[in-house]
Structures are given as C-alpha cells and as structure tokens.
Amino acid sequence: MSLLVLYMVKYHNDQKAAMLTSDEQRDRAEVHKKAISDFGGKPIAQYGSYGEYDMVYIYEMPDEKALAANLHLTDTLGLAKYCKTIPLMHNEDFVASMFLADKTQTNYKPALKS
C-alpha cells in the first residue's frame, strides 16, 4: 500500500540565494519531482509558498522505507532549514477511521477527570 504525503519545507537563506542565481536549482518542484521519482514515488502537486514555509509538496511513496530514504537524503544534504512531513489519507478512509474510533470498545480514557 502506498503512502500519501504532505511535505512542507523552509529553505536555508543560502539555498534560496543559490536558487536566485542558478537556472538549474531555481525550479525546486522539478528538483523534488526527480528525487521523489528516484525512490519510486509519484509527485502529485507542488506549490510555492511564502511565510513559514517556502514550498509545499503532495506526493505518493511506495512504502515507509522509500519515504524515509527520501527524507534522509534531504536531511543529509542540508537543503532545508526545517521541514514537516504529514501522512495523508483519502477522505473516505478518514471517515471510516472516525467510524472505527466510535465503534471500537476500549478502556482508553483521558488523563484528566472532567
């Protein structure tokens, strides 16, 4: 089963400066598409942003090992100042998870008494 991922990245200022002057590095979506594909993934959407994050990517990876390998590479190359990776699920699965949470018998309780 493949994994759907939301990846948000803030680049270091020196990385952004290099993007300004390098035609090869400027289009980060193209660079990331290649890196995602190299690990068997499928890019779905890429967006430039401003504010806390510089770029946002949605992509599919074949499994957790491929996702982790892709993220290890990003980390070891020092490309990002910081990033956030969020697993996603299709809405139908989200609704089904709500049903499962409602119907599953468990002794799980909040730590605080109300």
N, CA, C and O atoms as a Tinker XYZ file with bonds, in Angstrom:
   456  protein
     1  N      0.841000   -1.177000    0.000000    73     2
     2  CA     0.000000    0.000000    0.000000    64     1     3
     3  C      0.887000    1.242000    0.000000    63     2     4     5
     4  O      1.829000    1.334000    0.787000    81     3
     5  N      0.598000    2.168000   -0.854000    73     3     6
     6  CA     1.412000    3.380000   -0.943000    64     5     7
     7  C      1.007000    4.400000    0.115000    63     6     8     9
     8  O     -0.076000    4.328000    0.696000    81     7
     9  N      1.913000    5.354000    0.349000    73     7    10
    10  CA     1.681000    6.409000    1.327000    64     9    11
    11  C      1.490000    7.733000    0.623000    63    10    12    13
    12  O      2.240000    8.073000   -0.293000    81    11
    13  N      0.504000    8.467000    1.042000    73    11    14
    14  CA     0.270000    9.814000    0.550000    64    13    15
    15  C      0.880000   10.771000    1.572000    63    14    16    17
    16  O      0.656000   10.620000    2.773000    81    15
    17  N      1.655000   11.761000    1.099000    73    15    18
    18  CA     2.448000   12.603000    1.984000    64    17    19
    19  C      2.265000   14.080000    1.656000    63    18    20    21
    20  O      2.212000   14.469000    0.489000    81    19
    21  N      2.171000   14.887000    2.693000    73    19    22
    22  CA     2.266000   16.337000    2.584000    64    21    23
    23  C      3.626000   16.706000    3.155000    63    22    24    25
    24  O      3.930000   16.370000    4.300000    81    23
    25  N      4.442000   17.391000    2.371000    73    23    26
    26  CA     5.791000   17.770000    2.795000    64    25    27
    27  C      5.917000   19.282000    2.646000    63    26    28    29
    28  O      5.725000   19.833000    1.563000    81    27
    29  N      6.245000   19.939000    3.754000    73    27    30
    30  CA     6.406000   21.392000    3.754000    64    29    31
    31  C      7.850000   21.701000    4.114000    63    30    32    33
    32  O      8.389000   21.122000    5.057000    81    31
    33  N      8.486000   22.612000    3.372000    73    31    34
    34  CA     9.904000   22.868000    3.583000    64    33    35
    35  C     10.205000   24.361000    3.629000    63    34    36    37
    36  O      9.651000   25.150000    2.864000    81    35
    37  N     11.090000   24.724000    4.539000    73    35    38
    38  CA    11.654000   26.064000    4.635000    64    37    39
    39  C     13.129000   25.923000    4.301000    63    38    40    41
    40  O     13.851000   25.188000    4.973000    81    39
    41  N     13.580000   26.624000    3.267000    73    39    42
    42  CA    14.976000   26.515000    2.841000    64    41    43
    43  C     15.869000   27.454000    3.635000    63    42    44    45
    44  O     15.426000   28.498000    4.114000    81    43
    45  N     17.138000   27.069000    3.768000    73    43    46
    46  CA    18.141000   27.966000    4.336000    64    45    47
    47  C     18.283000   29.166000    3.398000    63    46    48    49
    48  O     18.060000   29.044000    2.194000    81    47
    49  N     18.651000   30.312000    3.943000    73    47    50
    50  CA    18.806000   31.511000    3.122000    64    49    51
    51  C     19.853000   31.333000    2.025000    63    50    52    53
    52  O     19.674000   31.850000    0.922000    81    51
    53  N     20.949000   30.607000    2.304000    73    51    54
    54  CA    21.959000   30.400000    1.265000    64    53    55
    55  C     21.419000   29.514000    0.143000    63    54    56    57
    56  O     21.800000   29.676000   -1.017000    81    55
    57  N     20.528000   28.577000    0.488000    73    55    58
    58  CA    19.888000   27.762000   -0.548000    64    57    59
    59  C     18.982000   28.628000   -1.431000    63    58    60    61
    60  O     18.969000   28.487000   -2.654000    81    59
    61  N     18.236000   29.516000   -0.797000    73    59    62
    62  CA    17.361000   30.409000   -1.565000    64    61    63
    63  C     18.186000   31.348000   -2.438000    63    62    64    65
    64  O     17.804000   31.637000   -3.573000    81    63
    65  N     19.316000   31.826000   -1.914000    73    63    66
    66  CA    20.186000   32.692000   -2.711000    64    65    67
    67  C     20.703000   31.947000   -3.936000    63    66    68    69
    68  O     20.778000   32.518000   -5.024000    81    67
    69  N     21.060000   30.674000   -3.764000    73    67    70
    70  CA    21.528000   29.869000   -4.899000    64    69    71
    71  C     20.409000   29.671000   -5.921000    63    70    72    73
    72  O     20.665000   29.632000   -7.125000    81    71
    73  N     19.183000   29.548000   -5.448000    73    71    74
    74  CA    18.046000   29.392000   -6.364000    64    73    75
    75  C     17.858000   30.639000   -7.228000    63    74    76    77
    76  O     17.439000   30.546000   -8.382000    81    75
    77  N     18.167000   31.789000   -6.667000    73    75    78
    78  CA    18.025000   33.030000   -7.426000    64    77    79
    79  C     18.978000   33.094000   -8.608000    63    78    80    81
    80  O     18.645000   33.650000   -9.655000    81    79
    81  N     20.167000   32.523000   -8.437000    73    79    82
    82  CA    21.214000   32.688000   -9.447000    64    81    83
    83  C     21.460000   31.459000  -10.306000    63    82    84    85
    84  O     22.220000   31.528000  -11.272000    81    83
    85  N     20.830000   30.329000   -9.972000    73    83    86
    86  CA    21.075000   29.096000  -10.714000    64    85    87
    87  C     19.802000   28.634000  -11.425000    63    86    88    89
    88  O     18.818000   28.267000  -10.783000    81    87
    89  N     19.838000   28.658000  -12.754000    73    87    90
    90  CA    18.684000   28.175000  -13.519000    64    89    91
    91  C     18.374000   26.717000  -13.180000    63    90    92    93
    92  O     17.210000   26.318000  -13.141000    81    91
    93  N     19.412000   25.932000  -12.938000    73    91    94
    94  CA    19.243000   24.511000  -12.655000    64    93    95
    95  C     18.556000   24.263000  -11.310000    63    94    96    97
    96  O     17.823000   23.285000  -11.163000    81    95
    97  N     18.785000   25.131000  -10.341000    73    95    98
    98  CA    18.237000   24.945000   -8.997000    64    97    99
    99  C     16.992000   25.773000   -8.706000    63    98   100   101
   100  O     16.329000   25.559000   -7.691000    81    99
   101  N     16.673000   26.701000   -9.572000    73    99   102
   102  CA    15.576000   27.640000   -9.307000    64   101   103
   103  C     14.227000   26.945000   -9.153000    63   102   104   105
   104  O     13.471000   27.250000   -8.231000    81   103
   105  N     13.927000   26.017000  -10.047000    73   103   106
   106  CA    12.630000   25.345000  -10.016000    64   105   107
   107  C     12.710000   24.136000   -9.082000    63   106   108   109
   108  O     12.968000   23.015000   -9.520000    81   107
   109  N     12.487000   24.381000   -7.801000    73   107   110
   110  CA    12.623000   23.320000   -6.811000    64   109   111
   111  C     11.601000   22.213000   -7.007000    63   110   112   113
   112  O     11.863000   21.063000   -6.654000    81   111
   113  N     10.451000   22.537000   -7.559000    73   111   114
   114  CA     9.454000   21.492000   -7.806000    64   113   115
   115  C     10.012000   20.449000   -8.763000    63   114   116   117
   116  O      9.791000   19.254000   -8.570000    81   115
   117  N     10.733000   20.885000   -9.796000    73   115   118
   118  CA    11.336000   19.937000  -10.739000    64   117   119
   119  C     12.408000   19.093000  -10.059000    63   118   120   121
   120  O     12.504000   17.889000  -10.297000    81   119
   121  N     13.211000   19.730000   -9.214000    73   119   122
   122  CA    14.257000   19.005000   -8.477000    64   121   123
   123  C     13.614000   17.950000   -7.570000    63   122   124   125
   124  O     14.062000   16.804000   -7.533000    81   123
   125  N     12.569000   18.338000   -6.847000    73   123   126
   126  CA    11.902000   17.400000   -5.939000    64   125   127
   127  C     11.163000   16.303000   -6.697000    63   126   128   129
   128  O     11.140000   15.156000   -6.250000    81   127
   129  N     10.565000   16.631000   -7.822000    73   127   130
   130  CA     9.890000   15.603000   -8.625000    64   129   131
   131  C     10.857000   14.481000   -8.973000    63   130   132   133
   132  O     10.517000   13.302000   -8.877000    81   131
   133  N     12.057000   14.857000   -9.375000    73   131   134
   134  CA    13.079000   13.870000   -9.731000    64   133   135
   135  C     13.459000   13.044000   -8.513000    63   134   136   137
   136  O     13.534000   11.818000   -8.597000    81   135
   137  N     13.701000   13.697000   -7.380000    73   135   138
   138  CA    14.091000   12.976000   -6.160000    64   137   139
   139  C     12.989000   12.026000   -5.698000    63   138   140   141
   140  O     13.275000   10.906000   -5.276000    81   139
   141  N     11.750000   12.458000   -5.773000    73   139   142
   142  CA    10.620000   11.606000   -5.390000    64   141   143
   143  C     10.539000   10.405000   -6.321000    63   142   144   145
   144  O     10.364000    9.273000   -5.869000    81   143
   145  N     10.665000   10.649000   -7.610000    73   143   146
   146  CA    10.609000    9.573000   -8.608000    64   145   147
   147  C     11.758000    8.589000   -8.450000    63   146   148   149
   148  O     11.583000    7.390000   -8.665000    81   147
   149  N     12.942000    9.091000   -8.074000    73   147   150
   150  CA    14.107000    8.220000   -7.880000    64   149   151
   151  C     13.847000    7.146000   -6.829000    63   150   152   153
   152  O     14.446000    6.072000   -6.882000    81   151
   153  N     12.964000    7.422000   -5.882000    73   151   154
   154  CA    12.628000    6.459000   -4.832000    64   153   155
   155  C     11.318000    5.732000   -5.121000    63   154   156   157
   156  O     10.741000    5.118000   -4.224000    81   155
   157  N     10.848000    5.795000   -6.348000    73   155   158
   158  CA     9.635000    5.081000   -6.732000    64   157   159
   159  C      8.359000    5.825000   -6.408000    63   158   160   161
   160  O      7.271000    5.252000   -6.476000    81   159
   161  N      8.477000    7.102000   -6.056000    73   159   162
   162  CA     7.305000    7.889000   -5.706000    64   161   163
   163  C      6.672000    8.569000   -6.901000    63   162   164   165
   164  O      7.204000    8.549000   -8.011000    81   163
   165  N      5.530000    9.168000   -6.647000    73   163   166
   166  CA     4.776000    9.857000   -7.693000    64   165   167
   167  C      4.404000   11.251000   -7.196000    63   166   168   169
   168  O      3.593000   11.387000   -6.280000    81   167
   169  N      4.993000   12.289000   -7.794000    73   167   170
   170  CA     4.597000   13.656000   -7.425000    64   169   171
   171  C      3.146000   13.917000   -7.815000    63   170   172   173
   172  O      2.714000   13.519000   -8.897000    81   171
   173  N      2.403000   14.573000   -6.954000    73   171   174
   174  CA     1.001000   14.882000   -7.233000    64   173   175
   175  C      0.805000   16.382000   -7.411000    63   174   176   177
   176  O      0.186000   16.816000   -8.382000    81   175
   177  N      1.330000   17.178000   -6.478000    73   175   178
   178  CA     1.175000   18.637000   -6.568000    64   177   179
   179  C      2.339000   19.307000   -5.858000    63   178   180   181
   180  O      2.847000   18.803000   -4.857000    81   179
   181  N      2.754000   20.448000   -6.390000    73   179   182
   182  CA     3.816000   21.243000   -5.791000    64   181   183
   183  C      3.379000   22.692000   -5.821000    63   182   184   185
   184  O      2.867000   23.180000   -6.829000    81   183
   185  N      3.587000   23.379000   -4.701000    73   183   186
   186  CA     3.194000   24.778000   -4.613000    64   185   187
   187  C      4.301000   25.590000   -3.956000    63   186   188   189
   188  O      4.892000   25.160000   -2.965000    81   187
   189  N      4.576000   26.750000   -4.505000    73   187   190
   190  CA     5.424000   27.714000   -3.833000    64   189   191
   191  C      4.587000   28.410000   -2.778000    63   190   192   193
   192  O      3.371000   28.537000   -2.918000    81   191
   193  N      5.241000   28.855000   -1.731000    73   191   194
   194  CA     4.530000   29.481000   -0.636000    64   193   195
   195  C      5.365000   30.639000   -0.118000    63   194   196   197
   196  O      6.499000   30.826000   -0.559000    81   195
   197  N      4.845000   31.391000    0.777000    73   195   198
   198  CA     5.628000   32.404000    1.472000    64   197   199
   199  C      5.118000   32.461000    2.894000    63   198   200   201
   200  O      3.963000   32.138000    3.170000    81   199
   201  N      5.987000   32.874000    3.784000    73   199   202
   202  CA     5.660000   32.831000    5.195000    64   201   203
   203  C      6.512000   31.772000    5.860000    63   202   204   205
   204  O      7.723000   31.720000    5.642000    81   203
   205  N      5.894000   30.927000    6.669000    73   203   206
   206  CA     6.658000   29.938000    7.428000    64   205   207
   207  C      7.354000   28.918000    6.528000    63   206   208   209
   208  O      8.476000   28.511000    6.828000    81   207
   209  N      6.725000   28.498000    5.443000    73   207   210
   210  CA     7.303000   27.510000    4.535000    64   209   211
   211  C      7.476000   28.116000    3.149000    63   210   212   213
   212  O      6.715000   28.994000    2.743000    81   211
   213  N      8.502000   27.629000    2.419000    73   211   214
   214  CA     8.772000   28.113000    1.066000    64   213   215
   215  C      8.077000   27.282000   -0.011000    63   214   216   217
   216  O      7.635000   27.811000   -1.031000    81   215
   217  N      7.988000   25.985000    0.228000    73   215   218
   218  CA     7.381000   25.086000   -0.748000    64   217   219
   219  C      6.527000   24.055000   -0.020000    63   218   220   221
   220  O      6.790000   23.700000    1.129000    81   219
   221  N      5.494000   23.583000   -0.722000    73   219   222
   222  CA     4.627000   22.533000   -0.212000    64   221   223
   223  C      4.473000   21.500000   -1.320000    63   222   224   225
   224  O      4.200000   21.839000   -2.472000    81   223
   225  N      4.651000   20.246000   -0.955000    73   223   226
   226  CA     4.556000   19.148000   -1.922000    64   225   227
   227  C      3.552000   18.123000   -1.426000    63   226   228   229
   228  O      3.464000   17.847000   -0.230000    81   227
   229  N      2.805000   17.570000   -2.348000    73   227   230
   230  CA     1.964000   16.415000   -2.068000    64   229   231
   231  C      2.442000   15.331000   -3.018000    63   230   232   233
   232  O      2.508000   15.533000   -4.230000    81   231
   233  N      2.776000   14.175000   -2.449000    73   231   234
   234  CA     3.259000   13.093000   -3.295000    64   233   235
   235  C      2.938000   11.745000   -2.682000    63   234   236   237
   236  O      2.565000   11.642000   -1.513000    81   235
   237  N      3.092000   10.718000   -3.495000    73   235   238
   238  CA     2.818000    9.355000   -3.088000    64   237   239
   239  C      4.139000    8.592000   -3.101000    63   238   240   241
   240  O      4.918000    8.704000   -4.047000    81   239
   241  N      4.385000    7.825000   -2.058000    73   239   242
   242  CA     5.577000    6.984000   -1.992000    64   241   243
   243  C      5.140000    5.532000   -1.877000    63   242   244   245
   244  O      4.087000    5.246000   -1.307000    81   243
   245  N      5.942000    4.607000   -2.414000    73   243   246
   246  CA     5.518000    3.205000   -2.414000    64   245   247
   247  C      5.432000    2.584000   -1.019000    63   246   248   249
   248  O      4.607000    1.700000   -0.788000    81   247
   249  N      6.279000    3.040000   -0.086000    73   247   250
   250  CA     6.256000    2.477000    1.263000    64   249   251
   251  C      7.032000    3.391000    2.210000    63   250   252   253
   252  O      7.611000    4.396000    1.795000    81   251
   253  N      7.030000    3.020000    3.487000    73   251   254
   254  CA     7.695000    3.841000    4.504000    64   253   255
   255  C      9.207000    3.894000    4.312000    63   254   256   257
   256  O      9.822000    4.928000    4.574000    81   255
   257  N      9.823000    2.784000    3.854000    73   255   258
   258  CA    11.268000    2.786000    3.639000    64   257   259
   259  C     11.666000    3.774000    2.560000    63   258   260   261
   260  O     12.655000    4.492000    2.711000    81   259
   261  N     10.909000    3.821000    1.473000    73   259   262
   262  CA    11.209000    4.768000    0.395000    64   261   263
   263  C     11.026000    6.203000    0.874000    63   262   264   265
   264  O     11.829000    7.075000    0.544000    81   263
   265  N      9.980000    6.450000    1.646000    73   263   266
   266  CA     9.756000    7.792000    2.191000    64   265   267
   267  C     10.903000    8.184000    3.115000    63   266   268   269
   268  O     11.443000    9.284000    3.001000    81   267
   269  N     11.277000    7.291000    4.029000    73   267   270
   270  CA    12.360000    7.589000    4.961000    64   269   271
   271  C     13.669000    7.826000    4.211000    63   270   272   273
   272  O     14.409000    8.748000    4.554000    81   271
   273  N     13.967000    7.021000    3.204000    73   271   274
   274  CA    15.193000    7.200000    2.424000    64   273   275
   275  C     15.209000    8.567000    1.752000    63   274   276   277
   276  O     16.234000    9.249000    1.754000    81   275
   277  N     14.090000    8.966000    1.182000    73   275   278
   278  CA    13.980000   10.275000    0.543000    64   277   279
   279  C     14.207000   11.392000    1.557000    63   278   280   281
   280  O     14.908000   12.360000    1.261000    81   279
   281  N     13.630000   11.271000    2.733000    73   279   282
   282  CA    13.783000   12.288000    3.769000    64   281   283
   283  C     15.193000   12.298000    4.356000    63   282   284   285
   284  O     15.720000   13.360000    4.686000    81   283
   285  N     15.809000   11.115000    4.487000    73   283   286
   286  CA    17.204000   11.047000    4.956000    64   285   287
   287  C     18.114000   11.811000    3.997000    63   286   288   289
   288  O     18.993000   12.563000    4.420000    81   287
   289  N     17.893000   11.608000    2.725000    73   287   290
   290  CA    18.707000   12.286000    1.721000    64   289   291
   291  C     18.540000   13.798000    1.819000    63   290   292   293
   292  O     19.524000   14.537000    1.794000    81   291
   293  N     17.308000   14.253000    1.930000    73   291   294
   294  CA    17.051000   15.688000    2.073000    64   293   295
   295  C     17.755000   16.244000    3.305000    63   294   296   297
   296  O     18.368000   17.310000    3.252000    81   295
   297  N     17.661000   15.509000    4.419000    73   295   298
   298  CA    18.293000   15.957000    5.662000    64   297   299
   299  C     19.812000   15.989000    5.559000    63   298   300   301
   300  O     20.441000   16.967000    5.961000    81   299
   301  N     20.402000   14.928000    5.024000    73   299   302
   302  CA    21.865000   14.852000    4.989000    64   301   303
   303  C     22.478000   15.852000    4.032000    63   302   304   305
   304  O     23.631000   16.244000    4.207000    81   303
   305  N     21.737000   16.271000    3.030000    73   303   306
   306  CA    22.257000   17.270000    2.094000    64   305   307
   307  C     22.118000   18.681000    2.655000    63   306   308   309
   308  O     22.643000   19.635000    2.079000    81   307
   309  N     21.415000   18.814000    3.774000    73   307   310
   310  CA    21.278000   20.118000    4.408000    64   309   311
   311  C     20.489000   21.122000    3.590000    63   310   312   313
   312  O     20.744000   22.324000    3.656000    81   311
   313  N     19.530000   20.627000    2.820000    73   311   314
   314  CA    18.779000   21.513000    1.931000    64   313   315
   315  C     17.754000   22.365000    2.667000    63   314   316   317
   316  O     17.436000   23.475000    2.239000    81   315
   317  N     17.242000   21.845000    3.766000    73   315   318
   318  CA    16.148000   22.528000    4.448000    64   317   319
   319  C     16.588000   23.085000    5.789000    63   318   320   321
   320  O     17.350000   22.457000    6.524000    81   319
   321  N     16.099000   24.261000    6.088000    73   319   322
   322  CA    16.271000   24.824000    7.427000    64   321   323
   323  C     15.420000   24.008000    8.393000    63   322   324   325
   324  O     15.868000   23.638000    9.479000    81   323
   325  N     14.190000   23.735000    7.979000    73   323   326
   326  CA    13.317000   22.814000    8.687000    64   325   327
   327  C     12.214000   22.374000    7.736000    63   326   328   329
   328  O     11.946000   23.017000    6.721000    81   327
   329  N     11.594000   21.276000    8.088000    73   327   330
   330  CA    10.520000   20.742000    7.250000    64   329   331
   331  C      9.533000   19.993000    8.127000    63   330   332   333
   332  O      9.799000   19.701000    9.293000    81   331
   333  N      8.405000   19.697000    7.542000    73   331   334
   334  CA     7.373000   18.930000    8.236000    64   333   335
   335  C      6.797000   17.944000    7.231000    63   334   336   337
   336  O      6.445000   18.309000    6.110000    81   335
   337  N      6.709000   16.700000    7.652000    73   335   338
   338  CA     6.138000   15.646000    6.819000    64   337   339
   339  C      4.876000   15.147000    7.502000    63   338   340   341
   340  O      4.903000   14.761000    8.671000    81   339
   341  N      3.778000   15.158000    6.771000    73   339   342
   342  CA     2.498000   14.757000    7.334000    64   341   343
   343  C      1.887000   13.672000    6.453000    63   342   344   345
   344  O      1.640000   13.903000    5.269000    81   343
   345  N      1.638000   12.472000    7.029000    73   343   346
   346  CA     0.947000   11.448000    6.249000    64   345   347
   347  C     -0.501000   11.880000    6.004000    63   346   348   349
   348  O     -1.150000   12.458000    6.876000    81   347
   349  N     -0.980000   11.590000    4.823000    73   347   350
   350  CA    -2.350000   11.954000    4.451000    64   349   351
   351  C     -3.164000   10.700000    4.174000    63   350   352   353
   352  O     -2.610000    9.637000    3.896000    81   351
   353  N     -4.464000   10.832000    4.250000    73   351   354
   354  CA    -5.350000    9.740000    3.853000    64   353   355
   355  C     -6.521000   10.320000    3.059000    63   354   356   357
   356  O     -6.918000   11.470000    3.244000    81   355
   357  N     -7.050000    9.498000    2.185000    73   355   358
   358  CA    -8.210000    9.919000    1.409000    64   357   359
   359  C     -9.387000   10.132000    2.355000    63   358   360   361
   360  O     -9.464000    9.499000    3.409000    81   359
   361  N    -10.289000   11.010000    1.984000    73   359   362
   362  CA   -11.416000   11.354000    2.845000    64   361   363
   363  C    -12.242000   10.130000    3.220000    63   362   364   365
   364  O    -12.707000   10.027000    4.356000    81   363
   365  N    -12.434000    9.198000    2.284000    73   363   366
   366  CA   -13.221000    8.006000    2.594000    64   365   367
   367  C    -12.571000    7.219000    3.732000    63   366   368   369
   368  O    -13.266000    6.709000    4.611000    81   367
   369  N    -11.236000    7.122000    3.717000    73   367   370
   370  CA   -10.526000    6.426000    4.787000    64   369   371
   371  C    -10.623000    7.206000    6.097000    63   370   372   373
   372  O    -10.731000    6.613000    7.170000    81   371
   373  N    -10.585000    8.532000    6.004000    73   371   374
   374  CA   -10.716000    9.357000    7.209000    64   373   375
   375  C    -12.084000    9.138000    7.860000    63   374   376   377
   376  O    -12.179000    8.967000    9.076000    81   375
   377  N    -13.134000    9.145000    7.049000    73   375   378
   378  CA   -14.488000    8.918000    7.564000    64   377   379
   379  C    -14.582000    7.518000    8.167000    63   378   380   381
   380  O    -15.176000    7.338000    9.230000    81   379
   381  N    -13.997000    6.531000    7.493000    73   379   382
   382  CA   -14.011000    5.164000    8.018000    64   381   383
   383  C    -13.258000    5.081000    9.347000    63   382   384   385
   384  O    -13.648000    4.322000   10.234000    81   383
   385  N    -12.182000    5.858000    9.488000    73   383   386
   386  CA   -11.437000    5.850000   10.753000    64   385   387
   387  C    -12.271000    6.446000   11.883000    63   386   388   389
   388  O    -12.158000    6.009000   13.028000    81   387
   389  N    -13.103000    7.433000   11.577000    73   387   390
   390  CA   -13.988000    8.008000   12.586000    64   389   391
   391  C    -15.017000    6.973000   13.042000    63   390   392   393
   392  O    -15.319000    6.864000   14.231000    81   391
   393  N    -15.544000    6.224000   12.091000    73   391   394
   394  CA   -16.495000    5.161000   12.405000    64   393   395
   395  C    -15.819000    4.109000   13.288000    63   394   396   397
   396  O    -16.402000    3.661000   14.275000    81   395
   397  N    -14.593000    3.715000   12.934000    73   395   398
   398  CA   -13.841000    2.733000   13.703000    64   397   399
   399  C    -13.588000    3.233000   15.124000    63   398   400   401
   400  O    -13.722000    2.472000   16.082000    81   399
   401  N    -13.226000    4.503000   15.265000    73   399   402
   402  CA   -12.988000    5.079000   16.588000    64   401   403
   403  C    -14.262000    5.057000   17.434000    63   402   404   405
   404  O    -14.206000    4.826000   18.642000    81   403
   405  N    -15.402000    5.298000   16.798000    73   403   406
   406  CA   -16.675000    5.316000   17.510000    64   405   407
   407  C    -17.093000    3.912000   17.937000    63   406   408   409
   408  O    -17.652000    3.744000   19.021000    81   407
   409  N    -16.835000    2.911000   17.116000    73   407   410
   410  CA   -17.354000    1.564000   17.353000    64   409   411
   411  C    -16.395000    0.649000   18.099000    63   410   412   413
   412  O    -16.812000   -0.414000   18.559000    81   411
   413  N    -15.140000    1.014000   18.233000    73   411   414
   414  CA   -14.166000    0.142000   18.893000    64   413   415
   415  C    -14.304000    0.245000   20.407000    63   414   416   417
   416  O    -14.258000    1.336000   20.974000    81   415
   417  N    -14.472000   -0.895000   21.047000    73   415   418
   418  CA   -14.549000   -0.946000   22.509000    64   417   419
   419  C    -13.136000   -0.853000   23.057000    63   418   420   421
   420  O    -12.266000   -1.640000   22.683000    81   419
   421  N    -12.906000    0.109000   23.943000    73   419   422
   422  CA   -11.578000    0.290000   24.527000    64   421   423
   423  C    -11.697000    0.874000   25.928000    63   422   424   425
   424  O    -12.704000    1.496000   26.267000    81   423
   425  N    -10.682000    0.673000   26.726000    73   423   426
   426  CA   -10.629000    1.261000   28.069000    64   425   427
   427  C     -9.832000    2.561000   28.064000    63   426   428   429
   428  O     -9.530000    3.099000   29.129000    81   427
   429  N     -9.492000    3.063000   26.907000    73   427   430
   430  CA    -8.720000    4.294000   26.799000    64   429   431
   431  C     -9.517000    5.447000   27.389000    63   430   432   433
   432  O    -10.677000    5.659000   27.035000    81   431
   433  N     -8.880000    6.195000   28.298000    73   431   434
   434  CA    -9.549000    7.301000   28.969000    64   433   435
   435  C     -8.611000    8.502000   28.995000    63   434   436   437
   436  O     -7.394000    8.330000   28.937000    81   435
   437  N     -9.154000    9.709000   29.082000    73   435   438
   438  CA    -8.297000   10.885000   29.213000    64   437   439
   439  C     -7.561000   10.862000   30.550000    63   438   440   441
   440  O     -8.039000   10.265000   31.515000    81   439
   441  N     -6.399000   11.512000   30.609000    73   439   442
   442  CA    -5.617000   11.555000   31.839000    64   441   443
   443  C     -6.291000   12.421000   32.905000    63   442   444   445
   444  O     -6.149000   12.162000   34.100000    81   443
   445  N     -7.006000   13.425000   32.478000    73   443   446
   446  CA    -7.665000   14.336000   33.408000    64   445   447
   447  C     -9.122000   13.967000   33.574000    63   446   448   449
   448  O     -9.790000   13.570000   32.619000    81   447
   449  N     -9.609000   14.102000   34.799000    73   447   450
   450  CA   -11.037000   13.890000   35.034000    64   449   451
   451  C    -11.768000   15.171000   34.716000    63   450   452   453
   452  O    -11.275000   16.261000   35.005000    81   451
   453  N    -12.935000   15.050000   34.127000    73   451   454
   454  CA   -13.717000   16.254000   33.807000    64   453   455
   455  C    -14.671000   16.617000   34.907000    63   454   456
   456  O    -15.399000   17.603000   34.791000    81   455
